[in-house]
Amino acid sequence: MVNRKLFRPALEVKDSYPSRPAQAAAPTAVPPRKKPAPPEQTFAENFYYVKQMQARTPVAVVLTDGEVLRGTVEWYDRDCIKLTRFGSPNLLIYKHCIRYLYKDGEDAAQGGTNGQ
């Protein structure tokens, strides 16, 4: 039997790009998957409105001009909510006019001022 040695010619490689570190991968390893993109809509807003409607929770709606309206959410859709008020006419409020909405009586929404 003859011993044969494999000769490889020396290749000259220009270092125009930085070299990547070698990754040791087992032949049975599953390639890493990309993290899926987040969903377009989480439905958190819908969940919140349904919860407040079912419990008939009194809410305060702060409009973009600073006016505060109080009542309960009777129904909602993509563009507006219907606020049923106590002793006042009911209102249909466009969502783009709402700055924020909170459960009535929560001090956290007032910045912890406790009515001062």
NORJOFEN-V362217 format. One record per residue. N is the residue number from 0. SS is DSSP state (helix for helix, strand for strand, loop for the rest). OMEGA is omega in radians with two decimals (NA if undefined). BURIAL is I if it has 16 or more other C-alpha atoms within 10 Angstrom, else O. Layout:
# NORJOFEN-V362217
N_SS_OMEGA_BURIAL, N_SS_OMEGA_BURIAL
This chain:
# NORJOFEN-V362217
0_loop_-3.08_O, 1_loop_3.09_O, 2_loop_3.11_O, 3_loop_-3.14_O, 4_loop_-3.14_O, 5_loop_3.11_O, 6_loop_3.06_O, 7_loop_3.11_O, 8_loop_3.11_O, 9_loop_3.13_O, 10_loop_3.08_O, 11_loop_-3.12_O, 12_loop_3.08_O, 13_loop_-3.14_O, 14_loop_3.11_O, 15_loop_3.09_O, 16_loop_3.09_O, 17_loop_-3.10_O, 18_loop_3.11_O, 19_loop_3.06_O, 20_loop_-3.12_O, 21_loop_3.13_O, 22_loop_3.11_O, 23_loop_-3.11_O, 24_loop_3.08_O, 25_loop_-3.11_O, 26_loop_-3.14_O, 27_loop_-3.10_O, 28_loop_3.11_O, 29_loop_3.14_O, 30_loop_-3.12_O, 31_loop_3.14_O, 32_loop_3.08_O, 33_loop_3.10_O, 34_loop_-3.12_O, 35_loop_3.12_O, 36_loop_3.12_O, 37_loop_-3.13_O, 38_loop_3.13_O, 39_loop_-3.08_O, 40_loop_-3.12_O, 41_loop_-3.13_O, 42_loop_3.11_O, 43_helix_3.12_O, 44_helix_3.12_O, 45_helix_3.13_O, 46_helix_-3.13_O, 47_helix_-3.13_O, 48_helix_-3.13_I, 49_helix_3.14_I, 50_helix_-3.14_O, 51_helix_3.13_I, 52_helix_-3.10_I, 53_helix_-3.13_O, 54_helix_-3.06_O, 55_loop_-3.11_O, 56_loop_3.04_I, 57_loop_-3.12_I, 58_strand_3.02_I, 59_strand_-3.14_I, 60_strand_3.10_I, 61_strand_-3.13_I, 62_strand_-3.10_I, 63_loop_3.13_O, 64_loop_3.09_O, 65_loop_3.14_O, 66_loop_-3.13_O, 67_strand_3.10_O, 68_strand_-3.10_I, 69_strand_3.13_I, 70_strand_3.08_I, 71_strand_3.12_I, 72_strand_3.13_I, 73_strand_3.05_I, 74_strand_-3.14_O, 75_strand_2.95_I, 76_loop_-3.04_O, 77_loop_-2.99_O, 78_loop_-3.02_O, 79_strand_3.04_O, 80_strand_3.06_I, 81_strand_-3.13_I, 82_strand_3.08_I, 83_strand_-3.07_I, 84_loop_-3.13_I, 85_loop_3.10_O, 86_loop_3.12_O, 87_loop_3.12_O, 88_loop_3.08_O, 89_loop_-3.07_O, 90_strand_2.98_O, 91_strand_-3.02_O, 92_strand_3.05_I, 93_strand_-3.09_O, 94_helix_-3.13_O, 95_helix_3.08_O, 96_helix_-3.09_O, 97_strand_3.05_I, 98_strand_3.03_O, 99_strand_-3.08_O, 100_strand_3.12_O, 101_strand_3.09_I, 102_strand_-3.11_I, 103_loop_3.14_I, 104_loop_3.11_O, 105_loop_3.13_O, 106_loop_-3.10_O, 107_helix_-3.13_O, 108_helix_3.12_O, 109_helix_3.13_O, 110_loop_3.12_O, 111_loop_-3.09_O, 112_loop_-3.13_O, 113_loop_3.06_O, 114_loop_-3.14_O, 115_loop_NA_O
